[in-house]
Amino acid sequence: AAKDELADTCCFEKCQLCQGGFMDTTAMVMVNGQEVSCQVLENSFSKDVIVAGTEQCNTVRQEYADACCYTLPDSPCRLCGAGSEVAAGETVDFYGTTMSCTDVANKLAMSEESGGDMCSSVQA
């Protein structure tokens, strides 16, 4: 009985930023004027007690889900065409962020459709 009383006070269902999707752990967002990773943002939900299903949870999701979350594509984007390999040691500017070619290839494969605009623009 005491455990149930403590659980009622001490436990809550934390808001999930990427409900039904996956978090891009390399993505960064601006929160209150500071750049933080999406993972750090979601971790703050525990400290700030942001409860699943609340207006606060829905507001945070609306604001950050597009930048932080993705669903696996049906037909993944491949950075390099057939017969080509990713140059693992190279870095590139990917929409304002310096990333390794391997990280770019992985990000595209996990979050972009092969026929999508972003996939087409990096392959061109």
QUICOR-V880732 format. One line per field, one symbol per residue. phi: phi as a letter, one per 30 degrees, with the letter a starting at -180 (. if undefined). psi: psi as a letter, one per 20 degrees, with the letter a starting at -180 (. if undefined). burial: b if it has 24 or more other C-alpha atoms within 12 Angstrom, else e. A space follows every 50 residues. Layout:
# QUICOR-V880732
phi = ???
psi = ???
burial = ???
This chain:
# QUICOR-V880732
phi = .ddddddddccaddecdcdibcdddcdcbcbhicdbddddedddddddhc deiddddddddedcdddcbacdddbddcdcdeiccddddcbbdchjbdbd edddedddddbbddcddddddddd
psi = ghghgghhhiqroqpogmpjaqpoiiqqqpoljppqqhggghhihggjmo ppirhgghggghhihhhhqrqpqhnqpogprpiqqpnhiqqronljppqq hghggggghhipqhjrggghhii.
burial = eeeeeeeeeeeeebbbbbbeebbbbbbbbeeeeeeeebbbbbeebeeeeb beeeeebeebbeebbebbbbbeeeebbbbbeeeeeeeeeeeeeeeeeeee bebbbbbbbbbbebeeeebeebee
